[in-house]
């Protein structure tokens, strides 16, 4: 199984307002092993960047002026992700932006789901840890993943961090050490450890679309009954 963990940075939050992708970062996983292959580009958006967005990722319009346009890198990007399962945190956001970029580059290119399937790691986290914060920083803390270099958001760095988090989150007990010698694997396993990149493939069970829809419908009812005080949604938006 080939998976590509993907993240983007953008000029703003609303794709409907014409905001664009300015960075895309991808990390490859094959049979639940990090291959160290990656895809990374900064992209000239041909427009200004919102102040709020720049405070998050630290990427300026001036820095991007000499970078390629999305249409210049679209073929190599699609070649990298084609046939893979994309793993994206809050996938709807990134996919909407990438679909818009494909349309602007060439309407005949279609949508991202024409090239690969998509799993939303945020939905996976919500299913495993209901009622808790499940942003990337919170998950790093929960699974013992080092994110000390994450002062600012960056697409490639965040994709690398998410790859570690996702493999741990979908790999069962994080204390279990896999792919080591018999003597090492017989230890008590009482401490949390990061799993080796060479660990064997484990089964990944994702929520079905019907389960996700029913989950969101339940939260809508709680939100209405509580007068907008659904604690599960408040925790998700809590930074």
C-alpha positions, -999 to 999 in steps of 0.1 A, spaced: 0 0 0 13 34 -10 3 65 10 13 101 6 10 124 36 3 159 23 1 194 36 -3 228 20 1 265 30 -21 291 15 -26 329 11 -57 328 32 -85 306 45 -112 310 19 -107 293 -15 -140 309 -26 -124 343 -22 -96 335 -46 -69 324 -21 -42 302 -35 -17 275 -26 18 288 -18 35 257 -6 29 219 -10 47 192 9 44 155 6 60 125 23 58 90 10 49 58 30 49 24 14 36 -6 34 36 16 65 73 24 61 87 59 55 106 58 23 123 92 27 109 102 -7 92 136 -7 78 163 -29 81 199 -20 76 232 -37 70 269 -28 46 284 -54 41 319 -66 3 326 -60 2 357 -82 -16 376 -54 -11 391 -20 -10 370 12 -34 378 41 -16 392 72 -32 365 94 -20 337 71 15 351 70 16 352 108 9 314 107 34 302 81 58 332 78 59 331 40 60 365 23 49 375 -11 84 388 -18 99 354 -10 76 337 -35 81 361 -64 107 340 -82 90 307 -74 72 285 -100 35 289 -107 13 259 -98 8 251 -135 45 247 -138 47 220 -112 13 204 -116 25 175 -138 52 164 -114 29 168 -84 2 146 -99 28 121 -109 40 119 -73 5 114 -58 -12 94 -85 -25 61 -73 -17 68 -36 -39 72 -6 -35 108 5 -33 113 43 -43 149 51 -52 166 84 -85 184 79 -85 171 43 -115 191 31 -94 223 34 -64 212 14 -84 193 -12 -106 223 -19 -76 244 -26 -58 218 -47 -90 212 -67 -92 249 -74 -55 250 -85 -60 221 -109 -90 239 -124 -70 270 -129 -40 252 -143 -61 232 -168 -99 224 -164 -93 191 -181 -72 179 -152 -103 172 -131 -101 168 -93 -77 153 -68 -100 123 -62 -96 114 -99 -60 106 -91 -60 92 -55 -81 84 -25 -81 106 6 -82 98 43 -87 126 68 -64 121 97 -84 146 118 -115 124 115 -94 94 125 -81 113 155 -116 124 165 -128 88 163 -100 76 185 -100 105 209 -135 120 211 -139 151 232 -101 159 231 -80 184 212 -69 167 180 -49 194 162 -14 184 151 4 199 181 -20 181 205 -15 148 187 23 153 188 21 156 226 -2 126 229 20 103 208 54 116 219 63 130 184 90 158 184 75 190 171 100 214 187 110 228 153 74 238 145 75 275 155 58 283 122 37 261 101 54 247 70 40 222 45 69 198 43 77 199 81 40 194 90 37 165 65 67 148 81 53 153 116 19 141 105 34 110 90 49 100 123 17 108 142 -5 89 117 16 58 118 16 58 156 -21 67 158 -32 38 134 -6 13 147 -23 1 179 -4 4 212 23 30 208 44 13 235 48 -18 214 82 -19 197 81 -35 163 108 -46 139 135 -50 165 154 -80 177 138 -107 198 157 -95 229 146 -59 224 110 -68 217 107 -88 249 111 -58 271 82 -47 293 71 -18 270 59 4 298 74 36 283 61 54 252 84 51 223 84 62 186 81 33 163 108 24 138 103 35 102 111 -1 93 81 -15 113 59 -40 94 26 -30 79 -4 -29 102 -40 -28 93 -56 6 90 -93 9 97 -109 42 86 -143 55 94 -168 51 66 -185 82 51 -218 71 66 -202 70 101 -186 104 96 -220 119 84 -238 103 114 -211 116 138 -214 152 125 -252 150 126 -250 140 163 -227 169 170 -251 192 152 -279 181 175 -257 186 206 -247 220 193 -283 230 189 -295 216 222 -266 232 242 -271 266 226 -238 265 207 -218 249 236 -208 216 221 -176 208 240 -163 184 213 -163 211 187 -149 237 210 -120 215 218 -113 210 180 -110 247 174 -91 254 205 -55 262 197 
